[in-house]
Amino acid sequence: MIELIVALLLLAGASFMLLAAVGIVRLPDLPTRMHASTKAGAMGAMFTMGGVAFYFADSVVFARAFAIVVFILITSPVAAHVIGRAGYFMGTSLWDGTVKDELRDNYDPDTHKLRSGYDGSPESVTPPPEPDSSDQR
Amino acid sequence: MIPIVINIVYFMLSLALLLAFIRLTKGPSLPDRVVALELIASIVVGYVGVHAIDTGVSSLLDVAIVIALTAFLAAIGFARFLERGGRRND
């Protein structure tokens, strides 16, 4: 029974990581590649660590595997966010079929500051809801 | 049952490593390569876990922790390098 669980967890983890690798080769631009690799890669590593925890069935090993899972769960979104932000500010070209890039109008390439579109910029799509309170940010 | 599964998993992880390496070599821009490196580190963490099951040495999990930590720090460092004055458009 334990062997079956371990085998299923290991196969699921390896499948997720293989899917992530296929996605990182096949998908067209940086954000879609990150979409494939970050989520599926972290999921595969977490499944593999679950298999390790079930195989050894020891409290120390379980604690270590759980620590790895928590660590991956914390750091993977942070790293993906930082890389995606850096890639966008570097000006990597998006895919030709990209329908909408809402970030393009709202950020300042010099100061790397993002605007929400509601704080009184002249090109804002929607006017501010209350013009009287425009100075309180 | 476990040894057969472990062989299959080794094969799949090696294939994933090869595909990620293809993206690492031909990726058109530097952030693509950083993403590929992060995926490679994630695959290596999985590799170490499977190897811990294969050999029965549970101390190898510490190696997995260190690899995950190093990959995170490398990703943060690369991102800062790209954002603060890396080469534009390599």
Backbone of each chain as ProteinMPNN parsed JSONL, in Angstrom:
{"seq_chain_A": "MIELIVALLLLAGASFMLLAAVGIVRLPDLPTRMHASTKAGAMGAMFTMGGVAFYFADSVVFARAFAIVVFILITSPVAAHVIGRAGYFMGTSLWDGTVKDELRDNYDPDTHKLRSGYDGSPESVTPPPEPDSSDQR", "coords_chain_A": {"N_chain_A": [[0.825, -1.207, 0.0], [1.827, 1.269, 0.937], [3.919, 1.314, -0.832], [2.559, 1.579, -3.228], [1.452, 4.137, -2.951], [3.804, 5.656, -2.808], [4.893, 5.121, -5.319], [2.955, 6.22, -6.998], [3.071, 8.927, -6.236], [5.715, 9.581, -6.947], [5.663, 9.134, -9.716], [3.735, 11.019, -10.451], [5.033, 13.405, -9.734], [7.299, 13.331, -11.432], [5.987, 13.405, -13.877], [4.81, 15.934, -13.812], [7.117, 17.52, -13.814], [8.23, 16.825, -16.254], [6.253, 17.776, -17.947], [6.491, 20.496, -17.411], [9.008, 20.947, -18.51], [8.548, 20.357, -21.199], [6.734, 22.384, -21.729], [8.366, 24.61, -21.352], [9.996, 24.458, -23.51], [8.251, 24.521, -25.687], [6.479, 26.709, -25.544], [5.683, 30.142, -26.514], [6.688, 32.755, -25.536], [8.29, 34.754, -22.926], [6.57, 35.191, -20.487], [4.646, 33.12, -20.796], [6.268, 30.893, -20.805], [7.265, 31.046, -18.221], [4.916, 30.64, -16.888], [4.514, 27.957, -17.464], [6.834, 26.715, -16.356], [7.24, 27.524, -13.676], [4.982, 26.92, -12.011], [4.347, 24.188, -12.636], [6.84, 22.993, -12.3], [7.473, 23.472, -9.58], [5.35, 22.111, -8.434], [5.95, 19.486, -9.225], [8.361, 19.0, -7.843], [7.375, 19.168, -5.264], [5.576, 17.001, -5.155], [7.412, 14.915, -5.473], [8.873, 15.17, -3.109], [6.87, 14.545, -1.307], [6.553, 11.838, -1.925], [9.046, 10.912, -1.037], [8.787, 11.407, 1.721], [6.711, 9.631, 2.369], [7.922, 7.211, 1.727], [10.151, 6.826, 3.468], [8.945, 7.049, 5.951], [9.48, 8.199, 8.473], [9.833, 10.294, 11.277], [11.744, 12.334, 11.334], [12.667, 12.468, 8.689], [10.262, 13.064, 7.518], [9.789, 15.592, 8.559], [11.898, 17.007, 7.374], [11.289, 16.728, 4.625], [8.85, 18.015, 4.589], [9.705, 20.553, 5.277], [11.16, 21.192, 2.976], [9.086, 21.235, 1.113], [7.508, 23.364, 2.064], [9.361, 25.396, 1.815], [9.802, 25.498, -0.978], [7.251, 26.182, -1.734], [7.066, 28.723, -0.664], [9.214, 30.191, -1.848], [9.095, 29.881, -4.624], [6.942, 31.402, -5.939], [7.864, 33.981, -5.35], [10.361, 34.144, -6.633], [9.507, 33.785, -9.256], [7.915, 36.034, -9.632], [9.823, 38.072, -9.394], [11.596, 37.532, -11.49], [9.883, 37.708, -13.67], [9.112, 40.383, -13.531], [11.596, 41.647, -13.922], [12.159, 40.735, -16.488], [10.08, 41.899, -17.909], [10.633, 44.626, -17.575], [13.036, 44.727, -18.877], [12.219, 44.665, -21.438], [11.485, 42.468, -23.06], [10.211, 40.889, -25.93], [6.78, 40.288, -26.477], [4.527, 37.567, -27.26], [3.279, 37.172, -30.623], [0.549, 36.765, -30.799], [-0.513, 38.017, -28.614], [-3.163, 39.429, -26.899], [-3.756, 41.55, -25.167], [-2.041, 44.01, -23.331], [-1.956, 45.273, -20.512], [-0.182, 46.421, -18.838], [1.501, 48.03, -20.194], [0.798, 50.721, -20.574], [0.859, 51.726, -18.049], [3.206, 51.871, -16.603], [6.297, 53.345, -15.59], [9.164, 53.529, -17.38], [11.565, 54.583, -16.508], [11.661, 55.087, -13.71], [10.674, 52.718, -12.828], [8.2, 52.51, -11.65], [4.875, 51.636, -10.935], [1.69, 52.707, -12.058], [-1.704, 53.054, -11.077], [-3.63, 53.938, -12.751], [-5.673, 55.427, -11.858], [-4.833, 57.722, -10.656], [-4.908, 60.319, -11.746], [-3.509, 60.516, -14.211], [-2.967, 61.714, -17.532], [-3.469, 59.96, -19.679], [-5.138, 58.078, -18.694], [-7.411, 55.367, -18.667], [-9.902, 55.242, -17.452], [-11.62, 57.877, -15.929], [-10.788, 59.494, -12.779], [-12.692, 58.5, -9.951], [-13.625, 60.371, -8.017], [-13.037, 63.624, -8.365], [-12.422, 65.523, -6.442], [-11.001, 64.476, -4.332], [-8.375, 64.075, -5.174], [-5.869, 64.587, -4.281], [-5.152, 63.099, -2.132], [-4.063, 60.694, -2.681]], "CA_chain_A": [[0.0, 0.0, 0.0], [2.749, 2.4, 0.979], [4.67, 1.304, -2.098], [1.704, 2.112, -4.285], [1.365, 5.597, -2.771], [5.097, 6.245, -3.172], [5.053, 5.04, -6.78], [2.068, 7.201, -7.632], [3.576, 10.284, -5.996], [6.921, 9.809, -7.75], [5.29, 9.26, -11.125], [3.057, 12.305, -10.643], [6.048, 14.458, -9.696], [8.11, 13.299, -12.657], [5.149, 13.839, -14.994], [4.687, 17.388, -13.756], [8.357, 18.176, -14.226], [8.383, 16.636, -17.696], [5.339, 18.724, -18.594], [7.087, 21.824, -17.3], [10.113, 21.053, -19.472], [7.953, 20.452, -22.534], [6.168, 23.722, -21.844], [9.396, 25.638, -21.473], [10.537, 24.415, -24.873], [7.263, 24.724, -26.738], [5.663, 27.924, -25.467], [6.31, 31.14, -27.391], [7.423, 33.912, -25.014], [8.766, 34.629, -21.54], [5.565, 34.947, -19.444], [4.023, 31.8, -20.907], [7.249, 29.897, -20.363], [7.289, 31.047, -16.755], [3.665, 30.025, -16.476], [4.692, 26.508, -17.467], [7.925, 26.139, -15.564], [7.201, 27.811, -12.245], [3.945, 26.181, -11.297], [4.456, 22.738, -12.779], [8.102, 22.535, -11.718], [7.349, 23.44, -8.119], [4.416, 21.023, -8.103], [6.655, 18.209, -9.369], [9.292, 18.829, -6.722], [6.611, 18.908, -4.026], [5.091, 15.613, -5.199], [8.532, 14.011, -5.218], [9.191, 15.195, -1.676], [5.832, 13.766, -0.64], [6.911, 10.434, -2.083], [10.169, 10.615, -0.13], [8.278, 11.36, 3.1], [5.957, 8.392, 2.579], [8.779, 6.033, 1.6], [10.974, 6.584, 4.654], [8.014, 6.904, 7.078], [10.225, 8.528, 9.685], [9.412, 11.658, 11.623], [12.789, 13.293, 10.961], [12.623, 12.624, 7.232], [9.015, 13.756, 7.186], [9.965, 17.014, 8.862], [12.758, 17.597, 6.342], [10.55, 16.813, 3.358], [7.843, 19.071, 4.76], [10.421, 21.83, 5.206], [11.467, 21.469, 1.569], [7.84, 21.596, 0.437], [7.135, 24.719, 2.475], [10.336, 26.322, 1.253], [9.499, 25.66, -2.407], [5.969, 26.883, -1.827], [7.261, 30.138, -0.368], [10.177, 30.895, -2.692], [8.849, 29.789, -6.065], [6.237, 32.575, -6.459], [8.683, 35.192, -5.227], [11.349, 34.137, -7.713], [8.815, 33.974, -10.534], [7.517, 37.439, -9.715], [10.987, 38.939, -9.597], [12.124, 37.327, -12.837], [8.936, 38.24, -14.627], [9.205, 41.838, -13.482], [12.84, 42.053, -14.572], [12.034, 40.477, -17.917], [9.204, 42.905, -18.517], [11.312, 45.914, -17.624], [14.082, 44.647, -19.888], [11.625, 44.851, -22.745], [11.411, 41.274, -23.901], [9.049, 40.977, -26.811], [5.719, 39.328, -26.182], [4.102, 36.729, -28.378], [2.504, 37.923, -31.625], [-0.878, 36.621, -30.563], [-0.93, 38.621, -27.357], [-4.338, 40.264, -27.149], [-3.84, 42.749, -24.346], [-0.941, 44.243, -22.409], [-2.436, 46.411, -19.729], [0.902, 47.01, -18.065], [2.343, 48.885, -21.026], [0.458, 52.13, -20.386], [0.785, 52.125, -16.654], [4.445, 51.895, -15.84], [7.291, 54.317, -15.986], [10.378, 52.728, -17.583], [12.745, 55.172, -15.866], [11.658, 54.897, -12.266], [10.139, 51.378, -12.528], [7.026, 52.644, -10.785], [3.61, 51.298, -11.57], [0.54, 53.516, -11.696], [-2.929, 52.265, -11.129], [-4.526, 54.474, -13.748], [-6.698, 56.238, -11.197], [-4.271, 58.836, -9.922], [-4.872, 61.559, -12.46], [-2.657, 60.58, -15.378], [-3.796, 62.186, -18.644], [-3.875, 58.902, -20.589], [-5.822, 57.015, -17.972], [-8.565, 54.886, -19.423], [-11.102, 55.642, -16.725], [-11.338, 59.064, -15.103], [-10.861, 59.22, -11.344], [-14.104, 58.507, -9.539], [-13.97, 61.606, -7.323], [-11.955, 64.562, -8.651], [-12.121, 66.379, -5.306], [-10.057, 63.837, -3.413], [-7.29, 63.557, -5.971], [-4.571, 64.871, -3.676], [-4.846, 62.255, -0.972], [-3.535, 59.439, -3.214]], "C_chain_A": [[0.864, 1.263, 0.0], [3.532, 2.487, -0.331], [3.853, 1.895, -3.227], [1.616, 3.635, -4.208], [2.66, 6.26, -3.22], [5.26, 6.248, -4.687], [4.18, 6.072, -7.472], [2.588, 8.623, -7.449], [4.806, 10.567, -6.854], [6.568, 9.977, -9.221], [4.587, 10.585, -11.395], [4.073, 13.447, -10.662], [6.876, 14.494, -10.961], [7.291, 13.749, -13.849], [5.001, 15.353, -15.009], [5.965, 18.061, -14.245], [8.612, 17.99, -15.705], [7.471, 17.58, -18.466], [5.895, 20.137, -18.54], [8.203, 21.994, -18.324], [9.584, 21.137, -20.892], [7.381, 21.854, -22.756], [7.238, 24.772, -22.044], [10.055, 25.592, -22.835], [9.504, 24.891, -25.875], [6.591, 26.094, -26.711], [6.411, 29.129, -26.039], [7.086, 32.26, -26.716], [7.661, 33.759, -23.508], [7.645, 34.406, -20.514], [4.887, 33.589, -19.558], [4.994, 30.701, -20.506], [7.328, 29.852, -18.845], [6.034, 30.433, -16.197], [3.796, 28.506, -16.449], [5.673, 26.069, -16.392], [7.734, 26.354, -14.071], [6.2, 26.924, -11.517], [4.162, 24.684, -11.395], [5.756, 22.211, -12.187], [8.041, 22.446, -10.208], [6.425, 22.313, -7.674], [5.112, 19.667, -8.19], [7.612, 17.961, -8.228], [8.535, 18.529, -5.434], [6.053, 17.493, -4.006], [6.216, 14.631, -4.901], [8.895, 13.982, -3.738], [8.123, 14.476, -0.854], [6.09, 12.278, -0.748], [8.043, 10.023, -1.163], [9.672, 10.48, 1.311], [7.514, 10.067, 3.354], [6.857, 7.171, 2.542], [9.551, 5.775, 2.886], [10.115, 6.389, 5.899], [8.692, 7.121, 8.423], [9.921, 9.989, 10.001], [10.455, 12.691, 11.213], [12.765, 13.552, 9.459], [11.362, 13.361, 6.814], [9.15, 15.247, 7.447], [10.825, 17.688, 7.81], [12.009, 17.777, 5.02], [9.483, 17.907, 3.439], [8.499, 20.448, 4.697], [10.747, 22.183, 3.764], [10.211, 21.917, 0.838], [7.431, 23.023, 0.781], [8.079, 25.748, 1.858], [10.064, 26.572, -0.232], [8.225, 26.468, -2.578], [6.124, 28.366, -1.537], [8.099, 30.812, -1.449], [9.818, 30.881, -4.167], [8.025, 30.965, -6.602], [7.059, 33.852, -6.392], [9.689, 35.266, -6.361], [10.685, 34.376, -9.056], [8.406, 35.424, -10.714], [8.703, 38.326, -10.05], [11.537, 38.782, -11.008], [11.176, 37.897, -13.889], [8.972, 39.753, -14.698], [10.46, 42.322, -14.186], [12.759, 41.843, -16.071], [11.146, 41.491, -18.596], [9.904, 44.245, -18.616], [12.458, 45.908, -18.613], [13.528, 44.839, -21.279], [11.675, 43.626, -23.624], [10.116, 41.323, -24.7], [8.048, 39.898, -26.441], [5.362, 38.563, -27.456], [3.263, 37.555, -29.349], [1.007, 37.852, -31.366], [-1.355, 37.222, -29.264], [-2.061, 39.601, -27.603], [-4.21, 41.587, -26.413], [-2.631, 42.83, -23.424], [-1.287, 45.484, -21.6], [-1.32, 47.103, -18.977], [1.625, 48.091, -18.857], [2.068, 50.37, -20.792], [0.741, 52.621, -18.977], [2.109, 52.108, -15.909], [5.434, 52.869, -16.447], [8.612, 53.585, -16.172], [11.615, 53.319, -16.921], [12.779, 54.869, -14.376], [11.158, 53.524, -11.849], [8.97, 51.442, -11.543], [5.781, 52.3, -11.583], [2.533, 52.259, -11.115], [-0.711, 52.668, -11.821], [-3.858, 52.736, -12.224], [-5.6, 55.345, -13.151], [-6.126, 57.494, -10.565], [-3.986, 60.028, -10.842], [-3.904, 61.634, -13.614], [-3.506, 60.955, -16.585], [-4.258, 61.054, -19.559], [-4.676, 57.808, -19.904], [-7.124, 56.654, -18.665], [-9.855, 55.37, -18.773], [-10.769, 56.885, -15.925], [-11.436, 58.717, -13.628], [-12.296, 59.342, -10.862], [-14.519, 59.802, -8.85], [-12.848, 62.606, -7.542], [-11.584, 65.414, -7.451], [-11.006, 65.788, -4.436], [-8.843, 63.335, -4.157], [-5.949, 63.755, -5.292], [-4.267, 64.001, -2.468], [-4.302, 60.898, -1.39], [-4.327, 58.253, -2.717]], "O_chain_A": [[0.673, 2.181, -0.799], [3.773, 3.57, -0.864], [4.373, 2.618, -4.077], [1.692, 4.334, -5.218], [2.644, 7.277, -3.913], [5.704, 7.236, -5.273], [4.613, 6.724, -8.423], [2.555, 9.429, -8.379], [4.936, 11.651, -7.423], [7.105, 10.855, -9.897], [4.806, 11.208, -12.434], [3.99, 14.346, -11.499], [7.13, 15.567, -11.509], [7.82, 14.404, -14.746], [5.057, 15.983, -16.065], [5.917, 19.04, -14.989], [9.15, 18.885, -16.358], [7.854, 18.119, -19.504], [5.787, 20.89, -19.508], [8.334, 23.054, -18.936], [10.105, 21.9, -21.705], [7.527, 22.433, -23.832], [7.052, 25.718, -22.811], [10.621, 26.592, -23.277], [9.848, 25.598, -26.823], [6.174, 26.591, -27.757], [7.641, 29.141, -26.049], [8.089, 32.699, -27.279], [7.278, 32.756, -22.905], [7.767, 33.478, -19.714], [4.581, 32.964, -18.542], [4.589, 29.691, -19.932], [7.441, 28.782, -18.247], [6.066, 29.779, -15.154], [3.274, 27.842, -15.553], [5.385, 25.162, -15.61], [8.033, 25.463, -13.277], [6.534, 26.265, -10.533], [4.164, 23.981, -10.384], [5.786, 21.112, -11.633], [8.499, 21.468, -9.617], [6.678, 21.646, -6.671], [4.899, 18.8, -7.343], [7.679, 16.853, -7.695], [8.99, 17.735, -4.61], [6.051, 16.846, -2.959], [6.026, 13.649, -4.183], [9.187, 12.926, -3.177], [8.428, 13.869, 0.172], [5.878, 11.533, 0.209], [8.024, 8.939, -0.58], [10.074, 9.568, 2.034], [7.642, 9.468, 4.421], [6.597, 6.192, 3.242], [9.608, 4.638, 3.354], [10.501, 5.653, 6.807], [8.515, 6.354, 9.369], [9.772, 10.814, 9.099], [10.107, 13.794, 10.793], [12.833, 14.696, 9.011], [11.376, 14.172, 5.889], [8.684, 16.069, 6.658], [10.533, 18.808, 7.39], [12.081, 18.829, 4.384], [9.248, 18.631, 2.472], [7.934, 21.391, 4.142], [10.628, 23.342, 3.367], [10.248, 22.856, 0.043], [7.054, 23.798, -0.098], [7.658, 26.825, 1.436], [10.093, 27.714, -0.691], [8.131, 27.328, -3.454], [5.397, 29.185, -2.098], [7.74, 31.89, -1.922], [10.205, 31.795, -4.895], [8.381, 31.498, -7.653], [6.962, 34.705, -7.273], [9.859, 36.316, -6.982], [11.227, 35.085, -9.904], [8.529, 35.984, -11.803], [8.603, 39.223, -10.887], [11.901, 39.766, -11.652], [11.611, 38.494, -14.874], [8.878, 40.339, -15.777], [10.416, 43.283, -14.954], [13.234, 42.675, -16.843], [11.414, 41.903, -19.724], [9.786, 44.932, -19.631], [12.826, 46.957, -19.141], [14.275, 45.143, -22.209], [11.89, 43.744, -24.83], [9.072, 41.744, -24.203], [8.408, 38.761, -26.136], [5.828, 38.87, -28.553], [2.613, 38.522, -28.95], [0.278, 38.791, -31.685], [-2.484, 36.969, -28.843], [-1.932, 40.507, -28.426], [-4.521, 42.638, -26.973], [-2.243, 41.836, -22.81], [-0.942, 46.604, -21.976], [-1.479, 48.237, -18.526], [2.281, 48.96, -18.282], [2.991, 51.185, -20.808], [0.852, 53.827, -18.753], [2.13, 52.313, -14.696], [5.406, 53.168, -17.641], [9.145, 53.057, -15.196], [12.623, 52.626, -16.783], [13.805, 54.445, -13.845], [11.202, 53.18, -10.667], [8.782, 50.548, -10.718], [5.664, 52.638, -12.761], [2.455, 52.597, -9.934], [-0.757, 51.697, -12.575], [-4.785, 52.017, -12.597], [-6.376, 55.952, -13.89], [-6.881, 58.271, -9.981], [-2.941, 60.668, -10.726], [-3.497, 62.736, -13.98], [-4.667, 60.551, -16.658], [-5.326, 61.158, -20.162], [-4.871, 56.731, -20.468], [-7.839, 57.514, -19.178], [-10.772, 55.843, -19.444], [-9.713, 56.935, -15.294], [-12.099, 57.746, -13.263], [-13.034, 60.209, -11.33], [-15.629, 60.288, -9.063], [-11.782, 62.449, -6.947], [-10.497, 65.991, -7.446], [-10.182, 66.514, -3.88], [-8.316, 62.275, -3.822], [-4.967, 63.136, -5.703], [-3.217, 64.159, -1.844], [-4.099, 60.031, -0.54], [-4.018, 57.114, -3.068]]}, "seq_chain_B": "MIPIVINIVYFMLSLALLLAFIRLTKGPSLPDRVVALELIASIVVGYVGVHAIDTGVSSLLDVAIVIALTAFLAAIGFARFLERGGRRND", "coords_chain_B": {"N_chain_B": [[8.337, -3.333, -7.238], [8.884, -0.651, -6.589], [11.637, -0.288, -7.559], [11.313, -0.457, -10.388], [9.617, 1.703, -10.889], [11.278, 3.718, -10.037], [13.282, 3.64, -11.95], [11.813, 4.397, -14.217], [11.107, 6.972, -13.433], [13.595, 8.188, -13.217], [14.267, 8.184, -15.928], [12.281, 9.887, -16.987], [12.859, 12.274, -15.642], [15.409, 12.779, -16.599], [14.855, 13.262, -19.269], [13.329, 15.587, -18.983], [15.296, 17.255, -17.968], [16.969, 17.4, -20.162], [15.314, 18.733, -22.028], [14.932, 21.193, -20.727], [17.543, 22.015, -20.817], [17.886, 22.423, -23.514], [16.306, 24.732, -23.851], [17.826, 26.385, -22.259], [20.189, 26.681, -23.703], [19.418, 27.762, -26.209], [17.751, 29.845, -25.65], [16.212, 32.92, -26.389], [16.505, 35.375, -24.973], [18.048, 36.759, -21.994], [16.4, 36.528, -19.582], [14.859, 34.256, -20.295], [16.766, 32.277, -20.141], [17.332, 32.371, -17.44], [14.92, 31.498, -16.367], [14.94, 28.896, -17.37], [17.136, 27.904, -15.97], [16.149, 27.959, -13.384], [14.129, 26.066, -13.565], [15.731, 23.861, -14.076], [17.073, 23.64, -11.633], [14.922, 22.987, -10.006], [14.222, 20.501, -11.081], [16.516, 19.108, -10.424], [16.305, 19.057, -7.661], [14.14, 17.301, -7.433], [15.402, 15.046, -8.553], [17.368, 14.525, -6.62], [15.753, 13.802, -4.495], [14.57, 11.431, -5.504], [16.868, 9.949, -5.764], [17.555, 9.699, -3.104], [15.562, 7.967, -2.254], [16.27, 5.79, -3.823], [18.853, 4.989, -2.948], [18.437, 4.814, -0.244], [19.503, 6.56, 1.576], [18.774, 8.911, 3.764], [19.875, 11.304, 4.366], [20.39, 12.738, 2.138], [18.429, 14.534, 1.705], [19.066, 16.93, 2.858], [20.833, 17.948, 1.008], [19.04, 18.494, -0.999], [17.587, 20.571, 0.168], [19.582, 22.55, 0.299], [20.133, 22.93, -2.408], [17.7, 23.933, -3.324], [17.591, 26.339, -1.9], [19.882, 27.666, -2.914], [19.155, 27.933, -5.583], [17.017, 29.669, -5.4], [18.268, 31.974, -4.378], [20.002, 32.493, -6.49], [18.209, 33.086, -8.509], [17.031, 35.44, -7.53], [19.292, 37.095, -7.481], [20.024, 37.174, -10.217], [17.768, 38.445, -11.205], [17.901, 40.967, -10.026], [20.263, 41.819, -11.184], [19.476, 41.94, -13.851], [17.575, 43.935, -13.742], [18.79, 46.215, -12.724], [20.676, 47.576, -14.681], [21.695, 45.544, -16.432], [22.883, 44.03, -19.482], [21.182, 45.32, -22.208], [18.909, 43.61, -24.219], [20.219, 41.176, -25.331]], "CA_chain_B": [[7.561, -2.258, -7.853], [9.587, 0.626, -6.427], [12.784, -0.091, -8.468], [10.88, -0.169, -11.759], [9.119, 3.083, -10.909], [12.413, 4.642, -9.907], [13.932, 3.731, -13.262], [10.972, 5.214, -15.102], [11.185, 8.369, -12.991], [14.908, 8.69, -13.649], [14.218, 8.462, -17.366], [11.477, 11.079, -17.247], [13.559, 13.466, -15.154], [16.515, 13.067, -17.512], [14.265, 13.89, -20.447], [12.974, 16.962, -18.613], [16.553, 18.002, -17.853], [17.444, 17.647, -21.532], [14.487, 19.772, -22.647], [15.257, 22.468, -20.097], [18.864, 22.422, -21.288], [17.69, 22.992, -24.857], [15.883, 26.128, -23.687], [18.933, 27.149, -21.676], [21.196, 27.015, -24.708], [18.964, 28.562, -27.339], [16.788, 30.866, -25.24], [16.604, 34.148, -27.091], [16.93, 36.465, -24.105], [18.622, 36.304, -20.73], [15.395, 36.003, -18.648], [14.501, 32.887, -20.657], [17.797, 31.369, -19.604], [17.176, 32.308, -15.974], [13.774, 30.619, -16.109], [15.38, 27.523, -17.612], [18.008, 27.511, -14.854], [15.308, 27.703, -12.216], [13.479, 24.772, -13.777], [16.757, 22.825, -13.912], [17.282, 23.447, -10.189], [13.754, 22.271, -9.477], [14.345, 19.106, -11.511], [17.6, 18.486, -9.66], [15.749, 18.755, -6.334], [13.417, 16.047, -7.594], [16.405, 14.007, -8.778], [18.0, 14.18, -5.345], [14.764, 13.062, -3.717], [14.471, 10.069, -6.037], [18.114, 9.251, -5.443], [17.485, 9.34, -1.682], [14.769, 6.742, -2.154], [16.992, 4.7, -4.495], [19.958, 4.498, -2.132], [18.057, 4.657, 1.158], [20.234, 7.509, 2.426], [17.845, 10.026, 3.927], [20.607, 12.559, 4.561], [20.458, 13.471, 0.887], [17.422, 15.589, 1.681], [19.751, 18.192, 3.155], [21.338, 18.442, -0.281], [17.9, 19.08, -1.725], [17.303, 21.875, 0.782], [20.615, 23.521, -0.09], [19.972, 23.246, -3.836], [16.544, 24.822, -3.473], [17.984, 27.654, -1.39], [20.819, 28.289, -3.847], [18.433, 28.31, -6.799], [16.233, 30.877, -5.097], [19.157, 33.134, -4.288], [20.508, 32.779, -7.832], [17.139, 33.745, -9.273], [16.919, 36.815, -7.047], [20.467, 37.835, -7.93], [19.911, 37.414, -11.656], [16.712, 39.424, -11.465], [18.427, 42.295, -9.68], [21.249, 42.164, -12.202], [18.784, 42.324, -15.076], [16.799, 45.158, -13.598], [19.689, 47.353, -12.491], [21.809, 47.764, -15.553], [22.263, 44.459, -17.199], [22.924, 44.344, -20.907], [19.873, 45.325, -22.835], [18.619, 42.978, -25.495], [21.353, 40.376, -25.812]], "C_chain_B": [[8.3, -0.917, -7.768], [10.781, 0.758, -7.38], [12.381, 0.209, -9.904], [10.423, 1.28, -11.876], [10.277, 4.063, -10.839], [13.154, 4.76, -11.228], [13.133, 4.588, -14.223], [11.113, 6.695, -14.75], [12.533, 8.978, -13.35], [14.89, 9.058, -15.122], [13.445, 9.748, -17.65], [12.188, 12.347, -16.798], [14.739, 13.81, -16.058], [16.016, 13.741, -18.78], [13.908, 15.348, -20.165], [14.223, 17.831, -18.519], [17.097, 18.353, -19.235], [16.647, 18.764, -22.194], [14.781, 21.144, -22.057], [16.625, 22.958, -20.559], [18.799, 22.976, -22.703], [17.269, 24.457, -24.749], [17.012, 26.979, -23.119], [19.943, 27.545, -22.739], [20.656, 27.947, -25.771], [18.009, 29.676, -26.956], [17.155, 32.221, -25.778], [17.059, 35.266, -26.165], [17.419, 35.903, -22.779], [17.567, 35.859, -19.711], [14.908, 34.603, -18.996], [15.497, 31.897, -20.082], [17.681, 31.256, -18.092], [16.0, 31.399, -15.601], [14.161, 29.158, -16.314], [16.272, 27.026, -16.487], [17.192, 27.188, -13.614], [14.595, 26.36, -12.345], [14.48, 23.633, -13.6], [17.016, 22.568, -12.428], [16.126, 22.684, -9.564], [13.812, 20.791, -9.837], [15.425, 18.398, -10.71], [17.159, 18.181, -8.232], [14.95, 17.448, -6.382], [14.34, 14.853, -7.778], [17.021, 13.542, -7.464], [17.028, 13.399, -4.456], [14.633, 11.627, -4.181], [15.731, 9.27, -5.721], [18.157, 8.857, -3.961], [16.647, 8.085, -1.484], [15.556, 5.558, -2.707], [18.086, 4.123, -3.609], [19.562, 4.27, -0.688], [18.801, 5.57, 2.106], [19.352, 8.746, 2.592], [18.559, 11.346, 4.163], [20.689, 13.38, 3.282], [19.41, 14.573, 0.817], [18.016, 16.94, 2.047], [20.324, 18.811, 1.89], [20.209, 19.106, -1.06], [17.547, 20.453, -1.157], [18.3, 22.922, 0.295], [20.466, 23.905, -1.558], [18.792, 24.186, -4.049], [16.886, 26.233, -3.014], [18.894, 28.379, -2.364], [20.106, 28.745, -5.119], [17.619, 29.569, -6.567], [17.124, 32.111, -5.055], [19.711, 33.508, -5.657], [19.457, 33.5, -8.657], [16.993, 35.198, -8.84], [18.092, 37.662, -7.545], [20.422, 38.154, -9.406], [18.873, 38.488, -11.944], [17.187, 40.824, -11.124], [19.434, 42.766, -10.712], [20.57, 42.626, -13.483], [18.125, 43.679, -14.932], [17.694, 46.369, -13.428], [20.873, 47.27, -13.43], [22.465, 46.521, -16.074], [22.337, 44.867, -18.649], [21.521, 44.291, -21.476], [19.906, 44.46, -24.076], [19.805, 42.197, -26.049], [20.91, 39.505, -26.985]], "O_chain_B": [[8.34, -0.151, -8.731], [10.945, 1.824, -7.973], [13.016, 1.026, -10.572], [10.779, 1.99, -12.816], [10.266, 5.105, -11.494], [13.606, 5.844, -11.595], [13.692, 5.404, -14.955], [11.222, 7.552, -15.627], [12.61, 10.144, -13.74], [15.418, 10.094, -15.525], [13.879, 10.588, -18.438], [12.134, 13.372, -17.479], [15.043, 14.985, -16.266], [16.647, 14.658, -19.304], [14.148, 16.229, -20.99], [14.218, 18.991, -18.932], [17.614, 19.448, -19.456], [17.218, 19.64, -22.843], [14.869, 22.136, -22.781], [16.85, 24.162, -20.682], [19.554, 23.88, -23.06], [17.795, 25.317, -25.455], [17.14, 28.155, -23.459], [20.498, 28.642, -22.68], [21.371, 28.85, -26.204], [17.504, 30.384, -27.828], [18.303, 32.645, -25.641], [17.933, 36.045, -26.546], [17.228, 34.725, -22.48], [17.81, 34.875, -19.013], [14.574, 33.83, -18.098], [15.128, 30.825, -19.602], [17.901, 30.187, -17.523], [16.077, 30.631, -14.642], [13.766, 28.288, -15.538], [16.183, 25.865, -16.088], [17.509, 26.252, -12.88], [14.469, 25.613, -11.375], [14.149, 22.58, -13.055], [17.162, 21.419, -12.01], [16.329, 21.836, -8.695], [13.496, 19.931, -9.015], [15.276, 17.229, -10.355], [17.575, 17.18, -7.65], [15.066, 16.602, -5.495], [14.096, 13.779, -7.229], [17.177, 12.346, -7.219], [17.419, 12.464, -3.758], [14.587, 10.707, -3.365], [15.669, 8.072, -5.445], [18.719, 7.822, -3.602], [16.972, 7.239, -0.652], [15.523, 4.463, -2.145], [18.236, 2.904, -3.523], [20.287, 3.59, 0.038], [18.74, 5.378, 3.32], [19.204, 9.536, 1.66], [17.923, 12.4, 4.162], [21.014, 14.566, 3.319], [19.494, 15.453, -0.04], [17.528, 17.979, 1.6], [20.309, 20.03, 1.714], [20.399, 20.143, -1.696], [17.245, 21.384, -1.904], [17.921, 24.034, -0.073], [20.649, 25.068, -1.918], [18.867, 25.119, -4.849], [16.513, 27.209, -3.664], [18.709, 29.568, -2.621], [20.41, 29.805, -5.665], [17.54, 30.435, -7.439], [16.791, 33.155, -5.616], [19.875, 34.69, -5.961], [19.773, 34.416, -9.415], [16.849, 36.087, -9.679], [17.909, 38.801, -7.975], [20.742, 39.271, -9.815], [19.068, 39.335, -12.816], [16.904, 41.771, -11.859], [19.47, 43.942, -11.076], [21.017, 43.575, -14.126], [18.112, 44.479, -15.867], [17.382, 47.444, -13.94], [21.974, 46.922, -13.002], [23.692, 46.457, -16.149], [21.891, 45.957, -19.006], [20.773, 43.34, -21.25], [20.823, 44.563, -24.891], [20.329, 42.524, -27.113], [21.715, 38.755, -27.536]]}, "name": "protein", "num_of_chains": 2, "seq": "MIELIVALLLLAGASFMLLAAVGIVRLPDLPTRMHASTKAGAMGAMFTMGGVAFYFADSVVFARAFAIVVFILITSPVAAHVIGRAGYFMGTSLWDGTVKDELRDNYDPDTHKLRSGYDGSPESVTPPPEPDSSDQRMIPIVINIVYFMLSLALLLAFIRLTKGPSLPDRVVALELIASIVVGYVGVHAIDTGVSSLLDVAIVIALTAFLAAIGFARFLERGGRRND"}
